[in-house]
Structure formats: structure tokens, C-alpha cells
Amino acid sequence: MSFTPKLLNDPLSAADELLEGLIEAYNGQCYKVGARSIVKNDIPDGKVSLLVGGGAGHEPIYHAMVGTNMADGAACGDIFAAPAPNIVQEATTAIDRGNGVLYLYGNYAGDVMNFDVGAEMSEAADVHVQTVLIADDVASAPPERKKDRRGVAGLVPIVKIAGAASQTAETLEDLGAITEKASLQTRSIGAAMAPGSIPATGKPTFELGAGMVGLGMGIHGEAGVGEIPLPSADELTVKMLDLIVEDFEKDADVEALKSGDEIVFFINSLGATTMMECLVCMRKAAEYFEERGIEIFDVLMGPYVTCQEMAGISFSITRVDEELKQLWSMPCQSFCYSKMEGPLKGGSATVTKTANNSKAVTKKAKQVAQKALDLSKSSAGLSLEQTKQMSLLVAEKIIAAEPILSQADRDLGDGDHGLGMARGFTALTKQLSENSHDNLRNLYQEAGNALLTTMGGASGVVFGSLFLAGGKTMHGAEFFGSHELSHLLSQSLKDVMSRGGAKPGDKTMIDALHPAAEAAKANIDKPLSESIIAVAAAAEAGKEASKAMIATMGRAKTLGEKTIGLPDAGAISVSIILNTMADFING
């Protein structure tokens, strides 16, 4: 499949350059902070601040939702990739006015891990942080597992309500509670008639048969959870709305949509879908709601949550009570979305104070105290300089494998894993080549930071943790030997599982890292030349075993049995890293 050429300079610089353009378009109302964040100019002291964020490529969200009665700042990642923790912290520091910062973003593994690390960094600097995850996609998990759902276009009405609420919220807990309320009452579903693409590769994010619709597709280009023959606009509208209405009925935490309920109805174009098509669907949706006695309080329509040139549409329903209607009616202005006052007129929207027994869900960052570890050391192995050269060779092999890794990720997700790995290991190469390092601990700490701050997405935290583990385990080490290898892999396995929640069998990089760590532990007293061969073989076997697994984590989890027969891209990367180390050590 071919796509219309994109008007870009270097595709790998697109996220940075679009943010620079957005700053100019805001014409003095916002400014750039740090690596890739955008912040309002006029945040009052004492305000409970609202930070949104996510990957680029979905313009105008998220970074264009900063403005009057909207978000106070946004942390911007690369194309379809979460912002790195340093970006999140920079944005948090810039918008904090002493009364806490609420993080509001889509429920994706990479975003969760990167924002959590950013929250830990911010909490360590005495900024109180709370998180609300947007998880509105009814196609990605059933109601009883709605916390596993993806965040899709419902983020627009949720951010609009949260932005209004942040103007009068007295405490961070108050803002978190009203935002949770809006999130619980918001449900979405999408359908794609043609895929989008990643600018750096020019390849479609998934394959779709001629005359078929991907129902339940994701905004990063993930394929739909099911394919159906392309129906008429009326038929597709009814089918999609039925799925949302049925979800309200099946969810024990909310009441079913009923006659007399009022909703904000959002029709979103995913990029290439025209206003004509949206309006044709709007006409049928209005008829659908009228037949059920459901009143449309307000309508939102347009290309707000896009996926490059994807041809597709999504519907979002937010049920509103009097409190949410007041907040929705507050006027707002941002590059993404602006509205005048209404439908309700007069009065000022206020946020109900949270009772002490509030059940609002929070994700306060944990401050992790790092303790000195008593670890055995090797009396032989690679020197500091040899370890550095081995790391540079690993980077070279990972960068060269970008097409393989991107294709593997495209088969199961959105296709950006190889690009992120290449970007991160290019930064690692620069860091190690241009700087001196006093010891193995320092070498691995700096290498890990290079990955963590440049890759974004889940991979940035995961593979950054793989190297950062050396900063925790190699204190006092004179050689990189079998003991250092074992401690490194065991610590990184622990950190990655803690960060992302994955376990062996979930079809992630853990399925290669776990057997590798076990092999390293079993061979800890053997020479490095022997232990690394066992470790690399175990990682390779784990990667191959992942082919038979059904993905239960990350963006691939919605594909179910379609993931059988394909290896996880992260597991491939782990295998490449360890096999390259084995080649260097035994070369």
C-alpha cells in the first residue's frame, strides 16, 4: 500500500519540529520547556495544575490541548511514543504552582511507565502528583477489566472537563475525583477503513483486506479487534453505538444509559475521514438517541484524535449530570478545541469537594529508596574499556536491526519499536564515545540514562532499565564478569517487571530476559566466555517460545490469537543484545 507523500524535512525530527510550529501558532500564549514540553504562560499561584501528554502523530492532541480552561501543560513524545521521564518531569516542574499536579493521559504501557518514572522524579523534588488514566475503548477489554482498556478519543471530553474543573478545584484530590467521574462516564469505539503510517517508515501500521473495516482499532494504528465487511454509514453507526450502549448496561460500576439521560456526543475523524462522512453518521446517531430517549446535551465533531492519514471514525459518549454539564459549559480555548459558553448559561462551574472517604482512584508515585547492594564480584572478565567497546558493538547491531525490529513490532503493534531502539542506541553511542567513565557502574548508569531520555515509549523505560541496573549492581566492580552479568540481568528483570507489570508468558521482552537471567544465575561461577553463551542461548530460546504465546500486555493484547506465531519485538531486541555480547566476548 502506498501513501501520499508527507511534507517533512527529516522524518525523525518531525515531533520536535511540529512542536516548534505549535509554539509559533500559539502566538505567545504558550512556551516550550526543556526537551519537548509545552506550557501555558499564565498559570496562577496556588492552582491545582493539569498535565496531559502522549506521543506525537495524533495532532492536534495532546500537546494542542493546552490553553484557557484546558490543560496547563503537555509532555510530548516522539511519533506514537510516550514522552520520556525527563520530559514529564520538566513539564511537571514548569506547571507546578504549589498545590499539586494531576497527570491525565491514555492507558498504554509505555505512557504508564514513563509517567510513573517522571512522577517519582517529581515527587523526589517535593511536587505532589496524582494520576488518572483514560481507558475509554470498549473494544479493548470487557467492563470487568476496564482498567486494562486503551485510552482513545474519549480523552477530548475528559480533558475538557478536567481543564474546567482545575480552575476551581481546591485540592489535587478534588480534581482527581471529578476527572475519575468524567472518565467512568465516557466510552468510545472506533472503526478504520484504511490504516495510517509512521512518517519515518512510510509503511502502513496494519493490513486491512479490501472492502473490510477494522472495528475497534487503536489510535496508534493498532488493527481492529475484528474485521467486518464495510457496511453502509447507517449500519456502521448503529453497530458502533450498540456496542457502547451495551457496555454501559454490562458495567456494574455505572447505570445503563436510559431515557432522560444526557450525553456529550463526540464524532472523531481519525485523519482522512471527511466532515461529510461524519455528518452523515451524525444524522443517524441523532435518530438512534431520539428513539431511546437519550438527550444530546452537546456535540463535538472533527479530526481531534488522528492517526496520520488513517481513514476511520470513532464515537465517544460522555454521560453528564448537573455537575459535569456545568464544567462542560465553561468556555475554553486551545489550539485543539475551543468553545463559547454553553449550552448552560450563567453561573460559574465549581468542583465538589472530595469527602475523606472518597474512593477516587489515584496513582501517587512511590519514592524508591536506593540502598547499597551487597553483591559478589568477579576476579576476571572484561576491563572497563572492553566493556565500553562491547556496548558500542551492541548499539551498532541494534541500529542495524531497525528494519527487522520495526517489522516485528508492526506485526503486533504500531511499528515504532525499531525506530525507538535505533534512536536510543544512537544516543548511547554518542554518550559512550564522547565521554570518559570512571568505572563500570558509571558507564552503565550513563548508558541507561541515554536510552531512558531519548527513546520514549515502553522501550525507553524497559531497555533503559536493562542498562541502569548496572548502576545499582556494579559498585566496586573491577571487571565485567559472570557475577556482574548475573546481577545485571537479575536486577533489570526485577525493575522491568516492577515498572510494567509484565510476567513470563505475557509475550513481552520478559520472555527472553527471564530465561537469560536464570541462565546467568545458574552459570555465575563459570568463566564469562561460558556463561554468556548459556545466557544468549536461553534468550534466543525464550524469544522463539514467545511465538506460541498470546499477547496479554501492551498494544498487542487486543489482537488475541492473531499474535500466535509471531515473536515479540522486545524479545528479539534482548536476544540481539545478548548474542552480540557473546560474539564480542568470544571473538
C-alpha positions as CSV (number, residue, x, y, z in Angstrom):
1,M,0.0,0.0,0.0
2,S,1.4,3.4,-0.9
3,F,0.6,6.7,0.9
4,T,0.5,10.3,-0.1
5,P,4.0,11.8,0.4
6,K,4.3,13.9,3.6
7,L,5.7,17.4,3.6
8,L,8.6,16.9,6.1
9,N,12.3,17.6,6.5
10,D,13.9,14.7,8.4
11,P,11.0,12.4,9.4
12,L,13.0,11.6,12.6
13,S,12.8,15.3,13.6
14,A,9.0,15.6,12.9
15,A,8.0,15.5,16.6
16,D,10.4,18.3,17.5
17,E,9.6,20.4,14.5
18,L,5.9,20.2,14.8
19,L,6.1,21.3,18.5
20,E,8.2,24.3,17.4
21,G,5.5,25.1,14.9
22,L,2.8,24.7,17.5
23,I,4.6,27.2,19.8
24,E,4.6,29.7,17.0
25,A,0.9,29.0,16.3
26,Y,0.0,29.7,19.9
27,N,1.5,33.2,19.3
28,G,2.8,33.9,22.8
29,Q,0.2,32.1,24.8
30,C,2.4,29.1,25.4
31,Y,6.1,28.4,25.5
32,K,8.4,25.4,25.1
33,V,10.0,23.8,28.2
34,G,13.0,21.5,28.1
35,A,13.3,18.8,25.6
36,R,9.7,18.6,24.3
37,S,7.0,20.1,26.5
38,I,4.6,23.0,26.1
39,V,3.3,25.1,28.9
40,K,0.8,28.0,29.4
41,N,2.2,31.4,30.2
42,D,-0.4,32.5,32.8
43,I,-0.9,29.7,35.4
44,P,-1.9,31.4,38.7
45,D,-0.2,30.6,42.0
46,G,-2.0,28.0,44.1
47,K,-3.7,26.4,41.2
48,V,-4.1,22.7,41.0
49,S,-2.3,22.1,37.7
50,L,-3.3,19.7,34.9
51,L,-0.7,17.9,32.8
52,V,-1.6,15.9,29.8
53,G,0.7,14.1,27.3
54,G,1.5,11.3,25.0
55,G,3.0,10.6,21.6
56,A,3.1,12.9,18.7
57,G,1.4,11.8,15.4
58,H,-2.2,12.3,16.7
59,E,-2.4,16.0,16.2
60,P,-3.9,18.1,17.4
61,I,-4.0,16.1,20.7
62,Y,-2.4,16.1,23.3
63,H,0.0,19.0,23.1
64,A,-2.5,21.3,21.5
65,M,-5.0,20.9,24.4
66,V,-3.0,23.5,26.4
67,G,-4.9,26.7,26.9
68,T,-7.6,28.7,28.7
69,N,-9.6,26.5,30.9
70,M,-7.9,23.5,29.4
71,A,-4.6,21.8,30.3
72,D,-1.7,23.8,31.8
73,G,1.0,21.8,30.1
74,A,1.7,18.8,27.9
75,A,4.6,16.4,27.7
76,C,5.2,15.4,24.1
77,G,6.7,12.1,22.9
78,D,8.0,11.1,19.5
79,I,5.7,9.8,16.8
80,F,3.3,7.3,18.6
81,A,5.8,7.0,21.5
82,A,5.4,8.1,25.1
83,P,7.3,11.1,26.4
84,A,10.5,10.1,28.3
85,P,10.5,10.6,32.1
86,N,12.8,13.7,31.9
87,I,10.2,15.4,29.6
88,V,7.4,14.5,32.0
89,Q,9.4,15.9,35.0
90,E,10.3,19.1,33.1
91,A,6.7,19.8,32.3
92,T,5.6,19.0,35.8
93,T,8.1,21.4,37.3
94,A,7.1,24.1,34.9
95,I,3.4,24.0,35.7
96,D,3.5,23.3,39.4
97,R,2.1,26.2,41.5
98,G,2.5,24.6,44.9
99,N,-0.9,22.7,45.0
100,G,-0.1,19.5,43.1
101,V,-0.2,18.3,39.5
102,L,-2.7,15.9,38.1
103,Y,-1.4,13.6,35.3
104,L,-4.1,12.7,32.7
105,Y,-3.2,10.5,29.8
106,G,-4.1,7.4,27.8
107,N,-3.7,3.9,29.3
108,Y,-0.8,2.5,27.4
109,A,2.1,0.6,28.9
110,G,4.8,3.0,27.6
111,D,2.9,6.0,28.9
112,V,2.2,4.5,32.3
113,M,5.9,3.5,32.8
114,N,7.3,6.8,31.6
115,F,4.9,9.0,33.5
116,D,5.3,6.9,36.6
117,V,9.1,7.4,36.5
118,G,8.5,11.1,35.8
119,A,6.2,11.2,38.8
120,E,8.8,9.6,41.0
121,M,11.4,12.2,39.9
122,S,8.8,15.0,40.6
123,E,7.8,13.6,44.0
124,A,11.5,13.5,44.9
125,A,11.6,17.2,44.1
126,D,8.5,17.8,46.5
127,V,5.9,18.1,43.8
128,H,2.7,16.1,44.8
129,V,1.4,14.1,41.8
130,Q,-1.7,12.1,41.2
131,T,-2.6,10.2,38.1
132,V,-5.9,9.5,36.3
133,L,-5.7,7.1,33.3
134,I,-8.0,7.4,30.4
135,A,-9.3,4.0,29.4
136,D,-12.4,4.5,27.3
137,D,-12.1,2.0,24.5
138,V,-14.9,-0.6,24.9
139,A,-13.4,-2.8,22.2
140,S,-10.1,-3.4,24.0
141,A,-11.4,-5.2,27.2
142,P,-14.7,-6.1,28.8
143,P,-16.3,-4.0,31.5
144,E,-15.0,-6.1,34.3
145,R,-11.5,-5.4,33.0
146,K,-12.0,-1.8,32.0
147,K,-8.8,-0.8,33.8
148,D,-7.0,-2.7,31.0
149,R,-8.6,-0.7,28.3
150,R,-6.8,1.7,25.9
151,G,-7.4,5.4,26.0
152,V,-8.7,6.7,22.7
153,A,-10.8,9.7,21.6
154,G,-12.7,10.0,24.8
155,L,-9.7,11.9,26.1
156,V,-11.0,15.1,24.4
157,P,-14.2,15.5,26.5
158,I,-12.4,14.2,29.6
159,V,-9.6,16.7,29.3
160,K,-12.1,19.5,28.6
161,I,-14.0,18.7,31.8
162,A,-10.8,18.2,33.8
163,G,-9.4,21.5,32.5
164,A,-12.6,23.3,33.6
165,A,-12.6,21.6,37.0
166,S,-8.9,22.6,37.6
167,Q,-9.9,26.2,37.6
168,T,-11.9,25.9,40.9
169,A,-10.6,22.7,42.5
170,E,-9.2,23.4,45.9
171,T,-7.1,20.3,46.2
172,L,-5.4,17.7,43.9
173,E,-7.8,15.1,45.3
174,D,-10.8,17.1,44.3
175,L,-9.6,17.4,40.8
176,G,-8.7,13.7,40.6
177,A,-12.2,12.8,41.8
178,I,-14.1,14.8,39.2
179,T,-11.7,13.6,36.5
180,E,-12.3,10.0,37.5
181,K,-16.1,10.7,37.4
182,A,-15.9,12.0,33.8
183,S,-13.7,9.1,32.8
184,L,-16.0,6.5,34.2
185,Q,-18.9,8.0,32.3
186,T,-17.0,8.1,29.0
187,R,-17.0,5.2,26.5
188,S,-15.6,5.1,22.9
189,I,-15.2,2.8,19.9
190,G,-13.5,3.3,16.6
191,A,-13.5,1.8,13.1
192,A,-10.9,2.0,10.4
193,M,-11.4,1.7,6.6
194,A,-7.7,2.2,5.8
195,P,-4.5,2.3,8.0
196,G,-2.3,5.2,8.9
197,S,1.5,5.2,8.7
198,I,4.6,6.1,10.6
199,P,6.4,9.0,8.9
200,A,9.9,7.5,9.3
201,T,9.0,4.2,7.6
202,G,6.2,5.2,5.2
203,K,4.7,1.7,5.9
204,P,1.0,1.1,6.9
205,T,0.5,0.4,10.6
206,F,-1.6,-2.7,9.7
207,E,-3.0,-4.6,6.8
208,L,-6.7,-4.5,6.0
209,G,-8.4,-6.5,3.4
210,A,-10.2,-4.8,0.5
211,G,-13.8,-3.9,1.4
212,M,-13.2,-4.6,5.1
213,V,-13.5,-2.4,8.2
214,G,-11.3,-2.8,11.3
215,L,-13.7,-2.5,14.2
216,G,-12.2,-1.4,17.4
217,M,-8.9,-0.1,16.0
218,G,-6.5,1.9,18.2
219,I,-5.3,5.4,17.7
220,H,-1.7,4.4,17.3
221,G,-2.6,2.4,14.2
222,E,-3.3,-0.9,16.0
223,A,-5.5,-3.1,13.9
224,G,-9.1,-3.6,15.0
225,V,-10.1,-6.4,17.3
226,G,-12.3,-7.7,14.5
227,E,-12.8,-7.2,10.7
228,I,-16.2,-6.9,9.1
229,P,-17.3,-6.2,5.6
230,L,-17.7,-2.4,5.0
231,P,-21.4,-1.7,5.7
232,S,-23.4,1.5,5.0
233,A,-22.8,4.6,7.1
234,D,-26.2,4.0,8.9
235,E,-25.4,0.3,9.6
236,L,-21.9,1.0,11.0
237,T,-23.2,3.9,13.1
238,V,-25.8,1.7,14.7
239,K,-23.4,-1.2,15.3
240,M,-20.8,1.0,17.0
241,L,-23.4,2.8,19.2
242,D,-24.9,-0.5,20.1
243,L,-21.5,-1.6,21.4
244,I,-21.2,1.5,23.6
245,V,-24.7,1.3,24.9
246,E,-24.3,-2.4,25.7
247,D,-21.1,-1.7,27.6
248,F,-22.9,0.7,29.9
249,E,-25.5,-2.0,30.5
250,K,-22.9,-4.6,31.3
251,D,-20.7,-2.5,33.6
252,A,-21.7,-3.0,37.3
253,D,-20.0,0.3,38.2
254,V,-22.3,2.6,36.2
255,E,-26.0,2.7,35.4
256,A,-27.3,1.7,32.0
257,L,-28.0,4.5,29.6
258,K,-31.7,5.2,29.9
259,S,-34.4,7.6,28.7
260,G,-33.8,11.0,30.1
261,D,-30.0,10.7,30.3
262,E,-28.0,13.5,28.8
263,I,-24.7,13.0,26.9
264,V,-22.0,14.8,25.1
265,F,-21.6,13.1,21.8
266,F,-18.2,13.2,20.0
267,I,-17.7,12.1,16.4
268,N,-14.0,11.9,15.7
269,S,-12.3,11.7,12.3
270,L,-9.1,9.7,12.5
271,G,-7.4,11.7,9.9
272,A,-8.6,11.1,6.3
273,T,-12.3,10.8,7.0
274,T,-14.2,13.9,5.7
275,M,-16.7,16.1,7.5
276,M,-19.2,14.9,5.0
277,E,-18.9,11.3,6.3
278,C,-19.0,12.5,9.9
279,L,-22.2,14.4,9.3
280,V,-23.9,11.5,7.6
281,C,-23.2,9.4,10.7
282,M,-24.3,12.3,13.0
283,R,-27.7,12.3,11.3
284,K,-28.2,8.5,12.1
285,A,-26.8,8.9,15.6
286,A,-29.3,11.6,16.4
287,E,-32.1,9.3,15.3
288,Y,-30.7,6.5,17.3
289,F,-30.6,8.5,20.5
290,E,-34.0,10.0,20.0
291,E,-35.6,6.5,19.7
292,R,-34.1,5.7,23.1
293,G,-35.0,9.0,24.8
294,I,-31.3,9.9,25.3
295,E,-30.8,13.6,25.0
296,I,-27.7,15.1,23.3
297,F,-26.5,17.9,25.6
298,D,-23.8,18.9,23.2
299,V,-22.0,17.7,20.1
300,L,-18.3,17.7,19.3
301,M,-17.1,16.8,15.8
302,G,-13.9,16.9,13.8
303,P,-10.4,15.5,13.4
304,Y,-9.2,15.9,17.0
305,V,-7.6,12.5,17.7
306,T,-5.9,11.4,14.5
307,C,-3.6,8.7,13.3
308,Q,-1.9,10.4,10.4
309,E,-3.8,9.6,7.2
310,M,-5.9,6.8,8.7
311,A,-9.4,6.6,7.1
312,G,-11.7,6.0,10.1
313,I,-14.1,7.3,12.6
314,S,-14.8,6.9,16.3
315,F,-17.7,7.7,18.5
316,S,-17.5,8.8,22.2
317,I,-20.3,9.1,24.7
318,T,-19.9,11.0,27.9
319,R,-22.9,10.9,30.2
320,V,-23.2,14.2,32.0
321,D,-25.1,15.1,35.3
322,E,-25.6,18.7,36.5
323,E,-22.0,19.0,37.8
324,L,-20.4,17.7,34.6
325,K,-22.8,19.9,32.5
326,Q,-21.6,23.0,34.3
327,L,-18.0,22.1,33.7
328,W,-18.6,21.2,30.1
329,S,-20.3,24.6,29.6
330,M,-17.4,26.6,30.8
331,P,-15.8,28.4,27.7
332,C,-12.3,27.2,26.7
333,Q,-9.7,28.0,24.2
334,S,-6.8,25.9,22.9
335,F,-5.3,25.1,19.5
336,C,-7.1,21.8,19.6
337,Y,-10.5,22.7,20.8
338,S,-12.3,26.0,21.7
339,K,-15.9,26.7,22.6
340,M,-18.0,29.5,23.7
341,E,-20.1,29.4,26.9
342,G,-22.9,26.9,26.9
343,P,-25.2,25.1,26.4
344,L,-25.8,26.1,30.1
345,K,-25.7,29.9,30.6
346,G,-24.7,31.9,33.6
347,G,-23.2,30.9,36.9
348,S,-19.7,29.5,37.4
349,A,-18.7,25.9,37.4
350,T,-17.4,24.6,40.7
351,V,-16.0,21.3,41.8
352,T,-17.5,19.4,44.6
353,K,-15.0,18.9,47.5
354,T,-13.9,15.3,48.0
355,A,-15.0,13.6,51.2
356,N,-12.5,12.0,53.3
357,N,-13.8,8.5,52.4
358,S,-13.6,9.2,48.6
359,K,-12.9,6.2,46.5
360,A,-11.2,8.2,43.8
361,V,-8.5,6.1,42.2
362,T,-5.1,7.6,42.5
363,K,-1.6,6.5,41.4
364,K,0.7,8.5,43.7
365,A,4.2,8.0,42.7
366,K,6.4,5.9,45.0
367,Q,9.6,7.2,46.3
368,V,12.0,4.3,46.0
369,A,15.0,4.5,48.3
370,Q,18.1,3.1,46.7
371,K,20.2,1.0,49.1
372,A,23.7,-0.2,48.6
373,L,23.6,-3.7,47.4
374,D,26.0,-6.4,48.7
375,L,26.9,-8.3,45.5
376,S,29.6,-10.7,44.7
377,K,32.3,-9.6,42.3
378,S,34.2,-11.3,39.6
379,S,38.0,-11.6,39.7
380,A,38.3,-11.8,35.9
381,G,36.4,-10.6,32.9
382,L,36.2,-7.6,30.6
383,S,38.0,-4.4,31.5
384,L,36.2,-1.0,31.6
385,E,37.4,-0.2,28.1
386,Q,36.5,-3.7,26.7
387,T,33.0,-3.3,28.3
388,K,32.6,0.0,26.6
389,Q,33.6,-1.4,23.2
390,M,31.2,-4.3,23.7
391,S,28.4,-1.8,24.5
392,L,29.2,0.1,21.3
393,L,29.1,-3.1,19.3
394,V,25.7,-3.9,20.8
395,A,24.5,-0.4,19.8
396,E,25.8,-0.9,16.2
397,K,23.9,-4.2,15.9
398,I,20.7,-2.8,17.3
399,I,20.8,0.2,15.0
400,A,21.4,-2.1,12.0
401,A,18.4,-4.3,13.0
402,E,15.9,-1.4,12.9
403,P,14.0,-2.7,9.9
404,I,13.7,-6.1,11.4
405,L,12.5,-4.7,14.8
406,S,10.1,-2.3,13.2
407,Q,8.5,-5.0,11.1
408,A,8.2,-7.3,14.1
409,D,6.5,-4.5,16.1
410,R,4.3,-3.6,13.1
411,D,3.0,-7.2,13.1
412,L,1.9,-6.9,16.7
413,G,1.6,-3.2,17.4
414,D,2.3,0.1,15.7
415,G,5.7,-0.5,14.2
416,D,7.9,2.0,16.1
417,H,10.0,-0.3,18.3
418,G,12.9,-0.4,15.8
419,L,12.9,3.4,15.4
420,G,12.9,3.9,19.1
421,M,15.7,1.4,19.7
422,A,17.8,3.0,16.9
423,R,17.2,6.5,18.3
424,G,18.1,5.3,21.9
425,F,21.2,3.4,20.9
426,T,22.4,6.2,18.7
427,A,22.3,8.4,21.8
428,L,24.1,5.7,23.8
429,T,26.8,5.5,21.1
430,K,27.3,9.3,21.3
431,Q,27.4,9.2,25.1
432,L,29.9,6.5,25.4
433,S,32.1,7.8,22.5
434,E,32.3,11.4,23.6
435,N,32.7,10.9,27.4
436,S,35.0,9.2,29.7
437,H,33.8,6.9,32.5
438,D,35.5,6.2,35.8
439,N,34.1,2.8,36.4
440,L,31.7,0.1,35.2
441,R,28.9,1.5,37.4
442,N,29.2,5.0,35.9
443,L,29.4,3.5,32.3
444,Y,26.1,1.6,32.7
445,Q,24.4,4.5,34.5
446,E,25.2,6.9,31.7
447,A,24.3,4.4,29.0
448,G,20.9,3.7,30.7
449,N,20.2,7.4,31.1
450,A,20.9,7.9,27.4
451,L,18.3,5.3,26.5
452,L,15.7,6.5,29.1
453,T,15.8,10.1,28.0
454,T,15.8,9.6,24.2
455,M,13.7,6.5,23.3
456,G,10.3,7.3,24.8
457,G,7.6,4.7,24.8
458,A,7.7,1.5,26.9
459,S,11.0,0.6,25.3
460,G,12.8,3.6,26.8
461,V,12.0,2.5,30.3
462,V,12.4,-1.2,29.7
463,F,15.8,-1.1,27.9
464,G,16.9,1.9,29.9
465,S,16.3,-0.2,33.0
466,L,18.4,-3.0,31.4
467,F,21.5,-0.8,31.5
468,L,20.6,1.3,34.6
469,A,20.6,-2.0,36.6
470,G,24.4,-1.8,36.2
471,G,24.4,1.4,38.2
472,K,22.8,-0.5,41.0
473,T,24.8,-3.7,40.9
474,M,28.4,-2.8,39.7
475,H,29.6,-0.6,42.6
476,G,33.2,-1.6,43.2
477,A,33.4,-4.0,40.3
478,E,36.7,-4.1,38.5
479,F,35.7,-6.5,35.8
480,F,32.6,-7.3,33.8
481,G,32.5,-11.0,34.5
482,S,29.9,-13.7,35.1
483,H,28.9,-12.2,38.5
484,E,28.3,-8.8,37.0
485,L,26.3,-10.3,34.1
486,S,24.1,-12.3,36.5
487,H,23.5,-9.3,38.9
488,L,22.8,-7.0,35.9
489,L,20.2,-9.3,34.4
490,S,18.5,-10.2,37.7
491,Q,18.2,-6.6,38.7
492,S,17.0,-5.4,35.3
493,L,14.4,-8.3,35.3
494,K,13.2,-7.2,38.7
495,D,13.0,-3.5,37.7
496,V,11.2,-4.1,34.4
497,M,8.6,-6.4,35.9
498,S,8.0,-3.9,38.7
499,R,7.7,-1.0,36.2
500,G,5.5,-2.6,33.6
501,G,3.7,-5.4,35.4
502,A,4.6,-8.0,32.8
503,K,5.5,-11.5,33.7
504,P,6.8,-14.6,31.8
505,G,4.3,-15.8,29.3
506,D,2.7,-12.4,28.6
507,K,4.6,-12.2,25.2
508,T,6.9,-9.4,26.0
509,M,10.7,-8.9,26.3
510,I,10.4,-10.6,29.7
511,D,10.1,-13.9,27.9
512,A,13.7,-13.5,26.7
513,L,15.1,-11.7,29.7
514,H,13.7,-14.1,32.4
515,P,15.3,-17.3,31.0
516,A,18.5,-15.3,30.3
517,A,18.6,-14.1,34.0
518,E,18.0,-17.6,35.2
519,A,20.8,-19.0,33.0
520,A,23.2,-16.3,34.2
521,K,22.4,-17.2,37.8
522,A,23.0,-20.9,37.1
523,N,26.4,-20.2,35.5
524,I,27.6,-17.4,37.8
525,D,30.7,-19.3,38.9
526,K,31.8,-20.2,35.3
527,P,34.1,-18.1,33.1
528,L,32.3,-15.3,31.3
529,S,33.0,-16.9,27.9
530,E,30.9,-19.9,29.0
531,S,28.2,-18.1,31.0
532,I,27.4,-15.6,28.2
533,I,26.9,-18.4,25.7
534,A,24.4,-20.1,28.0
535,V,22.7,-16.7,28.6
536,A,22.4,-15.9,24.9
537,A,21.1,-19.3,24.1
538,A,18.4,-19.0,26.8
539,A,17.3,-15.6,25.5
540,E,17.1,-17.0,21.9
541,A,15.0,-19.9,23.1
542,G,12.8,-17.5,25.1
543,K,12.3,-15.4,22.0
544,E,11.3,-18.4,19.9
545,A,9.0,-19.6,22.7
546,S,7.2,-16.3,22.6
547,K,5.9,-17.1,19.1
548,A,3.5,-19.6,20.6
549,M,2.1,-17.2,23.2
550,I,-0.9,-15.0,23.1
551,A,-0.1,-11.4,23.9
552,T,-1.7,-10.2,27.2
553,M,0.3,-7.0,27.7
554,G,1.0,-3.9,25.6
555,R,-0.7,-2.8,22.4
556,A,-0.7,-6.3,21.1
557,K,-3.0,-7.6,23.8
558,T,-6.2,-6.6,21.9
559,L,-5.2,-8.9,19.0
560,G,-5.6,-12.1,21.0
561,E,-4.9,-15.2,19.0
562,K,-3.8,-13.2,16.0
563,T,-0.5,-12.8,17.9
564,I,0.3,-16.6,17.8
565,G,3.2,-17.5,15.5
566,L,4.9,-14.1,15.8
567,P,7.8,-13.2,18.2
568,D,7.7,-10.2,20.4
569,A,9.9,-7.3,19.1
570,G,11.3,-6.6,22.6
571,A,12.3,-10.3,23.0
572,I,14.1,-10.0,19.6
573,S,16.0,-7.0,20.9
574,V,17.0,-8.8,24.1
575,S,18.3,-11.7,22.0
576,I,20.3,-9.4,19.7
577,I,21.9,-7.6,22.7
578,L,23.0,-10.9,24.4
579,N,24.1,-12.6,21.3
580,T,26.2,-9.6,20.3
581,M,27.8,-9.7,23.8
582,A,28.5,-13.4,23.3
583,D,30.1,-12.7,19.9
584,F,32.3,-9.9,21.4
585,I,33.4,-11.9,24.5
586,N,34.3,-15.0,22.5
587,G,35.6,-13.2,19.4
